[in-house]
Amino acid sequence: MYSDSRDSVFDWDSDVFSEIIRGNSDVSSQGTLSTPSTGNQYCTPRSLSVLETFSYDYRMLQLEVAPRTNIWSTSYRSNSESLVPFDPLMFSGPEQKTEEEEYVYQPPPRLIFRSYRGRHFTVEDNARFFVIKSYSGVDVDASIANSIWASTNLGNKRLNRAFEEVLAVGGKIYLFFLVNCSGRFCGVVEMKNNIDFTRTSDVWVEKSRWKGIFPVEWLMIKDVPNRHFQHLKNPLNESKSVTNSRDTQELPFDIGVSMLKIFSSFK
């Protein structure tokens, strides 16, 4: 870029560097300061390299430079409070709730089934379930026709006590009918009221054997083979299958609901 000689010629009248050089003095061979007297002046390559560090636009030399404010400094004081009132809710997340406030009781999902008449009935979580084991299919037909049922003396007492208990909490009792030695369940019944131990009926095969009558409503009437229920084990009956139940044997709630679902879906 530059000549190999010690000195180079530079145009001192150039508009580009006139402001940079103006007012500067050169050192004479006698050690005294003197100003350039001609338009052309010798300068060393070192001087030229220094001049190259400046912008070619001399007006850039007049830039006002100020350091940027360090907002992370401990001495920094923002004036934002005077401009916008600080609202802590502007930057807060969703409202935090305590454990007690977050807990909301969710009632268990209601179980809705359809009766053979097309009416829907709801099974609440306080319902109770029992197996009724009839000794004759004729008695089952009589129950469907007359909307009544009668069990043994011990069975009637067990059902009556259970009905009074669920009545106090607004629950219901459902009965699964199973004809002895038939190999199938034949229907689902709702117990509608207490047992009247003073009444009898002549609709049964063995008229003198059954005392005490209670009203029922038949909800499902269909024959479902035992094999569809054999996987359901009753912990209230030594974990035996529900198909191996005795008369008025109670079932846990989940087992009863499972049997209702099988009845409902069976075609």
Secondary structure, DSSP 8 states (H G I E B T S, - for coil): ---SSS-EEEETT-TTTHHHHTT--EE-TTS-EE---SSEEEE-HHHHHHHTTS-SSGGGGG--------TTSTT----HHHHS---GGGS--S----HHHH--------EEEE-TTS-EEEE-TT-EEEEEEES-HHHHHHHHHHTEE---HHHHHHHHHHHHHHHHTT--EEEEEEETTSSEEEEEEEE-S--EEEEE-S-SSSTTT-EEEEEEEEEEEEEEEGGGTTT-EEGGGTTEEGGG--TTEEE-HHHHHHHHHHHHH--
